[in-house]
Amino acid sequence: MPKIHFHPILLAFFFISFLTGTFVEMAVILLIVLIHELGHFTMAKWFDWRIGTIMLWVFGGVMKTDEHGTRPIAEEALVTIAGPLQHVWIYAGIFTLSHSGLLPTSLIEMMLYYNTAILLFNLLPLWPLDGGKLLFLLLALVLPYKRAYHIVILFSMVLAVAFLLVQLILPSFTLSTFLIALFLFMENQSEWKQRHYVFMRFLLKRYEKKTKIMKNKPLYVSSESSLMSVFSGFSQEKRHTIYVTDKYGRHTVLEEQECLQAYFKHKKYHQNVGEIIEKGA
């Protein structure tokens, strides 16, 4: 079993449930969220992912792992979908209980409501929700990894801010919804601060040849391009042949491993690809 931690924002909801006497609702929510996250965990263990902890918060959770961006897109999609899939089994369990007569109708209706709410919430296209991760994987099929990642994080922050503003403007303000929107914004702000680390992890796995390659995708750059600008064009599951054009219109071909070795092995962080070619000649 993974180590399970409770996010600090969850403590605020425990306090709210204490004030409002909604312990049963809180227990139902936590049970559904835990089953949801165990779905991610089980599928990730099937693919032998390295998993740190599972962080639970209201209406969702986050499985901490360094595997995102380093595994095949189809594999990441299966791990992501495994969470929402658990709600199907929860519906089946609720349906069975509803016909057993063991639980009151009010509790059955509550379980149905929260199971649906948590499922739909997690499918919203915001990082780190499952919908946001699926959106990233779809973008990663057609865009370079770095651009797809940045688009999803920035889009998620904008959407979270929009939710916060709507909550402040509308008369139907609820503290719980405001806290959830605030949590999503803070998570994406933290993710944005770590974007360089995430991208370097992606590159390092490429350098170590620990990522799956499906087909070749050529990149066309000038000899003045820095190594990092070349890396910004790298996509998941694609090997890149790099066609370099100098100021005289001459063309040279580099393989991506040559650039990765220049950066990680020879530590030529500040050289452009033209200098790499000249010193390698």
Number of C-alpha atoms within 10 A of each C-alpha: 7 12 10 14 13 13 16 11 16 17 13 14 18 16 12 16 16 12 10 9 11 13 15 12 14 17 13 16 21 19 11 21 25 20 17 26 22 19 20 24 24 17 19 22 12 10 14 10 17 12 16 13 16 22 18 21 22 22 22 23 23 17 20 14 13 15 17 17 24 19 20 17 20 10 14 21 17 16 22 24 20 21 24 22 15 21 20 13 12 18 15 12 11 19 13 12 15 16 9 9 9 10 12 10 12 9 15 15 13 15 19 15 11 18 25 15 13 19 22 13 16 21 17 17 19 27 26 22 21 27 20 21 23 23 20 26 25 14 17 20 15 11 17 17 24 22 16 19 25 15 13 22 24 18 17 24 22 15 17 23 16 14 19 20 13 14 17 14 10 9 8 9 13 11 13 14 13 17 17 20 21 17 17 22 25 14 16 22 16 12 19 17 10 11 16 12 12 18 16 14 17 24 22 17 16 21 19 12 11 12 19 16 15 11 9 11 14 16 19 15 18 19 21 16 17 19 20 17 13 19 20 15 18 23 22 24 22 17 20 22 16 21 16 21 19 15 10 6 10 9 14 14 14 16 14 20 16 16 23 21 14 18 20 14 11 10 11 16 12 11 16 19 27 20 16 19 16 8 8 9 6
